[in-house]
Amino acid sequence: MILVAALLTALTIGLWATGWLPEYLTAMIFFTLAMMSGVAPAATIFAGFASSAFWLVLSGFVLGIAIRKTGLADRVARALTAKLSGSYPQLVAGVVLLTYALAFVMPSNMGRIAVLMPIVLAVADRAGLPEGSRGRIGLALAVGFGTFMLSVSILPANVPNLVLAGSVETEYGIHLTYVPYLLLHAPVLGVLKGIALVGCICVLFRDRVHRAVLTDLAGPLTGAEQRLALLLGVTLLLWLTDSLHGISPAWVGLAAACLCLLPRVGFVTHDEFGSQVNFRTCIYIAGILGMAAMVTRSGLGEQVGRALVAVAPLDPAAPLQSFATLVGISTLLNFVVTSNGVPALFTPLARTLAAASGLQLTTVLMVQVIGYSTTVLPYQAAPIVVALQLGRVSTAAATRLSVVLAVITFAALVPLDYLWFRALGWL
C-alpha cells in the first residue's frame, strides 16, 4: 500500500504543480483513485471535509460575499487607500503589514484572508489597478503570502504551528510558550521575510497607482453595514479569545456565515450562495488535507522521513551544515504532505535528528518552522491556494513569487536565522 500511496501522491502533486488540470478536478481524481485502490479508509481519504479548515474556508467565502455586497469593503478600502496609496511599493508594504498585524489578534489564516481579500481588492479598484493588472495580482499575492508566511512567527496564528505545539507536547512533554517562540522567529521569519516579500512583489509585479484616490467615506454607515460590522466585530472577538471559551475559530466562522445566510436578517441570498461561493476551492482544500492524511495513515510519510534521515549530511562538528540540512529536510517534507503535515511527521524524528546533528532537541524542533514556512510551490500552503482563488490569481504568477522567495530564504534568511539562533543561545 505504501507504493500505491507514493504513486497516487506523486500523480496528485504533479497535476497540482503543473496546473494541467483544474485543481478541483485533480482533487476529485485523487478521491476516486484513492477509494478504488483501497489505499486508506474513506474516513482518511475524505478527512478534509471533516476538518475545521474546510468549514473555515466555506464560511470565509460567505463572509467575503457579505462584506462586498453591503459596501463595507469599499468603505474600508477608501479609508485604507488614503493612507497607503502614495505609491505602489507603499501600497504593497501597507498590505503586508496589515496581514502581519492582524495575525496577532486573529488566529486563523483562512479567516484573515476572507476578511482582507475583498478589502484589498477594493483598494486596488480605487487605486486604478483593474482585474488582471500586474499591480492587482501583486496585492492579492501580498494578502496570501503575507498571511501565511509571516504568521508562522506567531505561535497560535496558523494550523502548522498548532500541529507543532501539539506534537511537541505529546511526543516530548515540552510546552511551547508565546513570547520565547515569538522572540526566536519574529525578527527573521516575520520582519525580514516581510521586507523580502514586499521587495519581490514590487519587482515581479511592478506597477503604479494610476489615478487619484477618493478619501471620503461616503456618508454614515447604512443599517446593513452597521449590522455586518457588529457581526464581524463579535466574530473577531471570539476568534481572539478562543483559548478562553474553547470554541474553534472554524465553528465561530460557520456561525457567522449562518447568520449572514438567514432570510431577512442576513446579507447573502441562497442564489448568491450557490453562484458566488467557490465550491471548487473547497473541494481542492479537502483534497490537499485528504492527501496529507493518506500519506500519514499509509506510512508513506514516515518512510520518506526516515529515508531522508539516512542520507542527510548531519555532522556535530559542522553546526551550520546540520542546521541547513534540517531546514532542507522539513522543506522536502513540505512537498509530500504540505505545510500542515510537516510538523506531524518531522517532530517524531527530532530526537534521532538531534543525536545525529549534535544540536539541542528544542533547536531541532524549532528549525522545522523555517522549512514548512518556505513554500516552493503554492499548493504546499492551503491559505495561499485560497488567496489565489479569492483574488483570481493564476498559479503561474504565485509560483514565480514563491520560487524567488524560496531562493532568498535559502541564500540569505537561513544563514541569518542561524546567527539569530546562536545569539539567543539555541545553538
C-alpha positions in Angstrom: 0.0 0.0 0.0 2.9 2.3 0.5 3.9 2.0 -3.1 0.3 2.8 -4.2 0.2 5.8 -1.8 3.5 7.0 -3.3 2.3 6.7 -6.9 -1.0 8.4 -6.1 0.7 11.2 -4.1 3.2 11.8 -7.0 0.4 11.9 -9.5 -1.7 14.3 -7.5 1.2 16.6 -6.6 2.4 16.6 -10.2 -1.0 17.7 -11.5 -1.3 20.4 -8.9 2.2 21.7 -9.5 1.9 21.8 -13.3 -1.7 23.0 -13.5 -2.5 20.6 -16.4 -6.0 20.1 -14.9 -8.1 22.4 -12.7 -7.2 22.0 -9.1 -10.7 20.8 -8.0 -10.7 18.1 -10.8 -7.3 16.8 -9.6 -8.7 16.6 -6.1 -11.7 14.6 -7.4 -9.4 12.3 -9.3 -7.4 11.8 -6.1 -10.6 10.9 -4.2 -11.7 8.4 -6.9 -8.3 6.6 -7.3 -7.7 6.5 -3.5 -11.1 4.9 -2.9 -10.8 2.5 -5.8 -7.3 1.4 -4.8 -8.3 0.9 -1.1 -5.1 2.7 -0.1 -6.8 4.1 3.1 -10.3 4.1 4.6 -12.9 6.6 3.4 -12.6 8.4 6.8 -9.0 9.1 6.0 -9.4 10.0 2.3 -12.3 12.4 3.0 -10.8 13.7 6.2 -10.5 17.1 4.7 -14.3 17.5 4.6 -14.5 16.9 8.3 -11.6 19.3 9.1 -12.2 22.7 10.6 -10.1 24.2 7.8 -12.6 23.1 5.2 -15.5 24.8 7.1 -13.5 27.8 7.8 -12.8 28.2 4.1 -16.5 27.8 3.3 -17.6 30.3 5.9 -14.9 32.7 4.8 -16.4 32.8 1.3 -19.8 33.7 2.8 -18.3 36.4 4.9 -16.4 37.8 1.9 -19.6 38.0 -0.2 -21.4 39.8 2.7 -18.5 42.3 3.1 -18.5 43.1 -0.6 -22.3 43.2 -1.0 -23.0 45.6 1.8 -20.4 48.0 0.6 -18.4 47.7 3.8 -15.3 46.5 1.8 -15.4 49.6 -0.4 -15.9 51.9 2.6 -12.9 50.5 4.4 -10.9 50.5 1.2 -11.4 54.2 0.8 -10.0 54.8 4.3 -7.1 52.4 3.8 -6.2 53.7 0.3 -5.9 57.2 1.5 -3.2 56.1 4.0 -1.4 53.5 1.8 -1.6 54.6 -1.8 1.1 57.2 -2.1 2.9 54.8 -4.4 2.7 51.1 -5.4 5.5 50.0 -3.1 3.9 51.9 -0.2 0.6 50.1 -1.0 2.2 46.7 -1.1 4.1 47.4 2.2 0.9 48.5 3.8 -1.0 45.4 2.8 1.8 43.1 4.0 1.9 45.0 7.3 -1.8 44.6 7.7 -1.6 40.8 7.2 1.1 40.6 9.9 -0.6 42.9 12.4 -3.9 41.0 12.0 -2.2 37.7 12.7 -1.6 38.9 16.3 -5.3 39.2 17.0 -7.0 36.7 14.7 -5.8 33.1 15.0 -7.0 31.8 11.6 -5.2 32.2 8.3 -8.3 31.4 6.4 -10.4 33.9 8.3 -7.8 36.7 7.8 -7.7 36.0 4.1 -11.5 36.0 3.9 -11.7 39.4 5.7 -8.7 41.1 4.0 -9.0 39.9 0.3 -12.3 41.8 -0.6 -11.0 44.9 1.2 -7.6 44.8 -0.6 -9.3 44.2 -4.0 -11.5 47.2 -3.4 -8.4 49.2 -2.6 -6.9 48.0 -5.9 -10.0 49.3 -7.7 -9.8 52.7 -6.1 -6.0 52.9 -6.9 -6.8 52.2 -10.6 -5.5 48.6 -10.7 -8.1 46.7 -12.7 -8.5 42.9 -12.7 -5.7 41.2 -14.5 -3.2 44.0 -14.0 0.2 43.3 -12.6 -0.4 45.6 -9.6 -3.6 43.9 -8.6 -2.1 40.5 -8.9 0.8 41.7 -6.6 -1.7 43.0 -4.0 -3.6 39.7 -3.9 -0.4 37.8 -3.6 0.6 40.1 -0.7 -2.5 39.0 1.1 -2.0 35.3 0.6 1.8 35.1 1.1 1.9 37.7 3.9 -0.9 36.0 5.8 0.6 32.5 5.7 4.4 33.1 5.7 4.6 35.8 8.3 2.1 34.2 10.7 4.4 31.2 11.3 6.4 33.5 13.7 3.4 33.8 16.0 2.6 30.6 17.8 -1.2 30.4 17.7 -1.6 32.1 14.4 -1.9 29.2 12.0 -2.6 25.5 11.7 1.0 24.2 11.2 2.1 26.0 14.4 -0.8 24.4 16.3 0.1 21.0 15.0 3.7 21.6 16.0 2.8 22.7 19.5 0.5 19.7 20.0 3.0 17.2 18.6 5.9 18.6 20.7 3.8 18.3 23.9 2.6 14.8 23.0 6.0 13.4 22.0 8.3 15.1 24.4 6.3 16.8 27.1 7.6 20.2 26.0 5.2 23.1 26.3 5.9 25.9 23.8 5.2 29.4 25.1 4.2 32.5 23.2 6.9 35.1 23.9 10.0 32.9 23.5 8.6 31.5 20.3 7.9 35.0 19.0 11.3 36.2 20.0 13.0 33.3 18.2 11.1 33.6 14.9 9.7 37.1 14.5 12.9 39.0 13.6 13.8 36.8 10.6 10.6 34.9 9.6 8.4 37.8 10.5 10.1 41.2 9.9 12.9 40.3 7.4 10.8 37.9 5.4 8.1 40.5 5.2 10.6 43.0 3.8 11.8 40.4 1.3 8.1 39.7 0.3 7.5 43.4 -0.3 10.6 43.7 -2.4 9.8 40.7 -4.5 6.3 41.8 -5.3 7.4 45.3 -6.2 9.9 43.9 -8.7 8.0 40.9 -10.1 4.6 42.8 -10.4 5.8 46.3 -10.8 3.0 48.8 -11.3 2.0 52.3 -10.2 -1.1 53.9 -8.7 -2.9 55.0 -11.8 -5.4 57.5 -10.5 -6.3 59.9 -7.7 -7.8 58.2 -4.7 -11.1 59.2 -3.1 -10.7 59.8 0.6 -14.2 60.5 1.7 -16.2 57.8 3.5 -19.4 58.3 1.5 -21.6 59.3 4.5 -22.6 57.4 7.6 -22.8 53.6 7.8 -26.0 52.1 6.4 -28.1 49.8 8.5 -26.7 46.7 6.7 -23.1 47.9 7.2 -23.7 48.6 10.9 -25.1 45.1 11.4 -22.3 43.4 9.5 -19.7 45.5 11.3 -21.2 44.3 14.6 -21.2 40.7 13.4 -17.6 40.9 12.2 -16.5 42.6 15.5 -18.1 39.8 17.6 -16.6 37.2 15.3 -13.1 38.7 15.6 -13.5 38.9 19.4 -14.5 35.3 19.6 -11.6 34.3 17.3 -9.2 36.3 19.6 -10.5 34.7 22.8 -10.7 31.1 21.5 -8.3 29.9 24.2 -10.8 31.1 26.8 -14.1 29.8 25.5 -12.6 26.7 23.7 -14.7 27.1 20.5 -12.7 26.6 17.3 -12.4 29.6 15.0 -13.9 27.4 12.3 -17.2 27.0 14.2 -17.3 30.7 15.1 -16.8 31.5 11.4 -19.5 29.0 10.5 -21.9 30.5 12.9 -21.2 34.0 11.5 -21.8 32.5 8.0 -25.1 31.1 9.0 -26.3 34.4 10.3 -25.2 36.0 7.0 -27.4 33.5 5.2 -30.5 33.8 7.4 -33.6 35.2 5.5 -34.4 38.9 6.2 -31.7 39.4 8.8 -28.8 38.1 6.8 -26.9 39.6 3.8 -26.4 36.8 1.3 -29.3 35.2 -0.6 -29.5 31.5 -1.4 -28.9 32.3 -5.1 -25.8 34.3 -4.2 -24.6 31.4 -2.0 -25.0 29.0 -4.9 -23.4 31.2 -7.6 -20.7 33.1 -5.8 -19.3 30.7 -3.2 -16.3 29.0 -4.8 -17.1 25.3 -4.1 -14.2 24.3 -6.4 -11.7 25.8 -4.0 -13.4 24.0 -1.1 -13.0 20.6 -2.9 -9.4 21.5 -3.6 -8.7 22.2 0.1 -10.4 18.9 1.1 -8.2 17.1 -1.5 -5.0 18.6 0.0 -6.0 17.7 3.5 -7.1 14.2 2.5 -3.9 13.6 0.7 -1.9 14.6 3.8 -4.0 12.3 5.9 -3.5 9.4 3.5 0.3 9.9 3.4 0.4 9.7 7.2 -2.0 6.8 7.5 -0.3 4.7 4.8 3.1 5.0 6.4 4.5 6.8 3.4 5.4 9.9 5.4 7.3 8.0 7.9 9.2 6.1 5.2 10.1 9.3 3.4 11.2 10.9 6.6 13.5 8.0 7.7 14.9 7.8 4.2 15.9 11.5 4.4 17.5 11.0 7.8 19.5 8.1 6.4 21.2 10.2 3.7 21.2 13.6 5.4 24.7 15.1 5.9 24.3 15.8 9.7 27.6 16.4 11.5 28.0 17.5 15.1 31.3 19.2 14.1 29.5 21.4 11.5 26.5 23.0 13.1 25.7 25.3 10.2 25.7 22.4 7.8 23.4 20.5 10.2 21.2 23.5 10.6 20.8 23.9 6.8 20.2 20.2 6.4 17.4 20.2 8.9 15.8 23.1 7.1 16.2 21.1 3.9 14.5 18.0 5.3 11.4 19.9 6.5 11.3 21.8 3.2 11.3 18.5 1.3 8.6 17.0 3.5 6.6 20.1 2.6 6.4 18.8 -1.0 4.9 15.5 0.2 2.4 16.4 3.0 2.1 20.2 2.6 2.8 22.6 5.5 0.0 21.2 7.8 1.5 17.7 7.8 5.2 18.6 8.2 5.2 19.0 12.0 3.3 15.8 12.4 6.0 13.9 10.5 9.1 15.8 11.4 8.5 16.0 15.2 8.7 12.3 15.9 12.1 12.2 14.1 13.5 15.1 16.1 15.3 13.0 18.8 17.1 11.0 16.1 18.0 14.1 14.2 19.2 15.8 17.4 21.5 12.9 18.1 22.9 12.8 14.6 23.4 16.6 14.4 24.6 17.3 17.9 22.0 20.0 18.2 19.7 20.5 21.1 16.3 18.7 20.8 14.4 22.1 21.2 16.6 23.6 18.5 15.8 20.8 16.0 12.1 21.1 16.8 12.2 24.9 16.1 14.3 24.6 12.9 11.4 22.9 11.1 9.4 26.1 11.3 11.8 27.6 8.7 11.2 24.7 6.4 7.4 24.5 6.5 7.1 28.2 6.1 9.1 28.1 2.9 6.6 27.2 0.2 8.5 26.5 -3.0 5.2 25.7 -4.8 1.8 27.4 -3.9 -0.1 24.1 -3.2 2.1 23.5 -0.2 0.1 26.1 1.8 -3.7 25.9 1.7 -4.1 29.6 2.7 -2.1 30.7 -0.3 -4.3 28.5 -2.5 -7.5 30.1 -1.1 -6.0 33.6 -1.6 -5.3 32.7 -5.3 -8.9 31.7 -5.8 -10.4 34.7 -4.0 -8.0 37.1 -5.7 -8.4 35.4 -9.2 -4.6 35.0 -9.5 -3.0 32.3 -11.6 -0.9 29.5 -10.2 1.9 30.5 -12.5 2.1 34.0 -11.0 2.1 32.6 -7.5 4.8 30.1 -8.4 7.1 32.8 -9.7 6.9 34.6 -6.4 7.2 31.5 -4.2 10.3 30.3 -6.1 12.1 33.7 -5.8 11.2 33.9 -2.1 12.5 30.4 -1.5 15.8 31.3 -3.2 16.1 34.4 -1.0 15.2 32.3 2.1 17.8 29.7 1.5 20.5 32.1 0.4 20.0 34.9 2.9 17.4 34.2 5.6 18.5 30.8 6.7 22.1 32.0 7.4 20.6 35.0 9.3 18.3 32.6 11.2 21.3 30.5 12.1 23.1 33.6 13.5 20.0 34.6 15.4 19.6 31.1 16.9 23.2 31.4 18.1 22.7 34.8 19.5 19.8 33.6 21.6 21.7 30.5 22.8 19.7 27.9 20.9 22.9 26.7 19.2 
